[in-house]
Amino acid sequence: MTPNAATKFTHTPVLLNAILDHLSEMPDEGWFVDGTFGRGGHTRAILSAKKDWRVLALDCDLDAIEFAQREFQNDIMSGRLKVLHAEFSDVDTWIKALQADTNNKTAHVIGMLLDLGVSSPQLDEGRRGFSFYHEGPLDMRMNARDTVTAADIVNTWPEKDLNDLFHHLGEVRSPFRVSRKIVERRREKRFSTTRELADLIAEASGWHKKGHHPATNFFMAIRIQVNHELERLSQALPKIVEQLSPGGRVFVITFHSLEDRIVKNAFRQFVAGNKGFLINKKVIQASWDEKKSNPRARSAKLRIFERSQK
Ligand SMILES: C[S@@+](CC[C@H](N)C(=O)[O-])C[C@H]1O[C@@H](n2cnc3c(N)ncnc32)[C@H](O)[C@@H]1O
């Protein structure tokens, strides 16, 4: 097979053992929804650990879907895996479609996973425009159906809105110099590549921490905005909980404090509304060994909610 974008890069699933450890007390059969399929690391392990489960896998990125269709052919053919190009914020629609499709209105959902953020292949591939280390178009869309790119934001947003974006989503304390320089520079020439923006940020802000590129938080803020990450997460959580059958669990892995706050507050509301309870009072984090071997695991936080039996 000719190596292409989807096979060249790999992704190591985060907190996999922590998730597998919490599958044992769950219902024996039904559908598990992997809302962020990526390269299928979690899906593969779940299919292998739970022989009577089936997985509905969603991803908004066509590269992920193409990968699934090629690398998970056997599971798809056997009916254990169904893969859809979809936003997880539309999960209710897809579950209803699954029930209609399998002609089984009682096809029940016993669990769902959201492993948020970008996958390693998305970051590593220059043409996706997510990384300041790889030259590429300033794009950052996970879903090609979205219309606004990173370049649109950087080239058109007013200076004040850029400041707010970097401050709120990037948690940059003083983004003013960078925003001002962006606005000055784009009057002469529009930004079109990741390098142009990364170089300007490095020049305007300087290196403060060894090993931490000054563009890190600025790029993250733009990516979160381009992909409506916080809105889609907030929309998805109540829909997921409504779809879960009694005893079903939702697992959410976050990588950013704002995401984690959304999950924490949503879970609290579900508990207050007697919809279920928290499996772990404190967030689950990766072990020292996992953090050492997989840098993505360093900021990962896992929260688990169980739907009550009522
Ligand atoms: C961190 S990766 C998941 C990796 C996966 N768990 C694995 O082990 O390979 C996140 C994936 O979620 C997808 N994604 C992000 N936001 C999404 C959304 N709103 N709807 C559907 N997929 C989304 C991304 O395209 C990416 O492939």
The ligand as a Gaussian input file, in Angstrom:
#p B3LYP/6-31G(d) Opt

LIG

0 1
 C       -7.337000      13.226000      20.152000
 S       -7.992000      12.644000      18.660000
 C       -8.718000      11.112000      19.100000
 C       -7.757000       9.970000      19.073000
 C       -8.394000       8.611000      19.257000
 N       -9.011000       8.478000      20.549000
 C       -7.386000       7.515000      19.029000
 O       -7.072000       6.789000      19.985000
 O       -6.886000       7.376000      17.920000
 C       -9.385000      13.648000      18.439000
 C      -10.173000      13.350000      17.191000
 O      -11.452000      13.937000      17.380000
 C      -11.873000      14.528000      16.192000
 N      -12.800000      15.597000      16.574000
 C      -12.528000      16.752000      17.202000
 N      -13.653000      17.482000      17.367000
 C      -14.662000      16.750000      16.857000
 C      -16.062000      16.947000      16.740000
 N      -16.658000      18.067000      17.154000
 N      -16.804000      15.968000      16.164000
 C      -16.220000      14.820000      15.715000
 N      -14.898000      14.589000      15.784000
 C      -14.124000      15.532000      16.356000
 C      -10.606000      15.019000      15.543000
 O      -10.778000      15.139000      14.148000
 C       -9.605000      13.948000      15.922000
 O       -9.515000      12.964000      14.936000

